[in-house]
Amino acid sequence: MLVEDWEQVREIYLEGITTGNATFQKEAPSWEEWDNNHNMDCRMVARLEDKILGWAALSPVSSRSVYAGVAEVSIYVSQSSKGRGIGSKLLKVLIESSEQNGYWTLQSGIFPENVPSLNLHKKYEFQEVGRRERIGQMDGMWRDTILLERRSKKIGV
């Protein structure tokens, strides 16, 4: 993912925000804010010619060095590209890239209502490790998230 991809990436992110089941965020950040909050080594887009169909990236879970190999997954697919295997391809490549860059644990917090995302993560050996009840409010309502994690079989074993 490059800075020149940001407008299309941002549009896909905004589509996810609109669903109400992708993130607690209410608006997309600036490129600078997004860039500062996501790891440089694991960010990618799925592209068909000059159109971005989806994107994936990792962000650190902590600034403490002991957690340097643990990252949170973000994965978004454009509404017009859903059901075409884009999310699956992105997550597969993201996992491979994460292992090449020394990450031993990937985690995701997913709304329980987002069944397609839960199924996608489980397809790639993410395990449900808990439910975070009433972890945050959205539009005045408490929301839960399902916490999933994937331990590498190559890194940190």
N, C-alpha and C positions, 0 to 999 in steps of 0.2 A: 504494500500500500504506500502510495506516494502522496505528497501534499496536493498534487493536481487531481487526485482521486477524491479528495475530500467532499466536494459538492455532491457527487453521486452517493458516496458512503453516508453522508449526512442525510440525504433524502431517504435512504433505506432505513437508517436509524429512526428518523421521524415516523416512518410507516410503522415500525415496531412500537414506538411510543404510543401512537394512535390506537393500537389494539388494546392497550390497557393491561396486557398480560406478558409483556416482554421486559419491562424495567420499571422501577419506581420513578425514573427521571420523567420530567414533564416537558423538557425542551432539550434540544441537542446543544452541546457545548461548541465553542469556537474550535477551530483546528488546533490552535496553540494549547488550549486546555486539554483537548482530547489527546494530543501528541504527548504532553507532559505526563498524562496518567496511564499510558499504555506502553508496554515494553517494546523497544525498537526491534528486537530480534524475532518476534513472532506476531506479525500482522500481515494479513493478506487479503486479496480480493479475488473473487471469481469473475472472470471477464469473458464476454462474447463480443469479439471485435472491440468496439470502443464503449460498450455498455457494461457497467458493473451489475452483476446479478446478486451478489451477496458479499459479505466480508466477515472476517474473524480476526480476533486479536486477544492477546493476553495482557492482564494488568497485575501488578504485584499485590499480594495480600497484606504485606507488611514491609516496612523499611528496615526491619531488623535482619542482619546478615544470616541468621540461622534459618530464615524462611526464604532465602534467595532462590531456591528451587521449587517454590510453591507459587502458583499463579491462578488467577481467576479467568475463566473463559467468557468471552463475548462472541456471539455468533448471530448474524442477522442475514436474512434472505429477503429480497424484494418480493412484494406480494405477487407480482406478475411471474415470478420464477419459482414459486412454491410448488412442491410435488414433482420436481425434476431431478432430485438428487443433489442439488447444489449444496445444501447444508451438510449432507453426508460427506461429500468430497472436501468441503472446507474443513470439517472437523477432523477428518482423516489426515489431511496435510498439516493441520495445526498440531495434532498430536505428534506426528513425525518430526516437525520442526522443533517442537518443544523438547523432545528427547535429544535432538542434535545440539540443542542449546543448553542442556544440563538441567532441565526441569524434571523433578521426580514426582510431583503431585500437581494435578490440575483439579480445580474445583469449580462448581457452578451452583448458583442459587437461583432456582427456577420456581415461578409461581405454579402451584398444583394444577391450576386450570390450563396451563400450557402443555398439554399432553404431547403434542408433536415434538417439542423440545426435550421433554423427559424421555420419550422413546428414542430419540436420536442419540442422546447421551448414553443411555443404557445399551444401545447397539454397540457403542465403542467402549464398553466395559467400565463405565462410570457406575459406582455403587451408591445407593442412597444411604447416607450416614445419619440423617436426621431431618426433622421438620422444625423449622424455626417459627414458632407460633407467634402471631401478632408482632412480627419483627419491624414492621413499618406501616405508616398510614398512607393511604392513597385516596384522594377525594373524600377525606373524612371517614374512611373505613379502614379497619385493621386488615392487613394482608399477611398471609403465611408464605414462606418459601420452603422448598425442598432443597436440602443441601446434598449435593452429589460430589463425589471425588473419584479420581482415577489415579491409581499408583502405577508408575512406569515399571515395566518388567525388565527394563534395560538400564535405567539410571537409578542410583541410590539403593541398589539391591545388595 
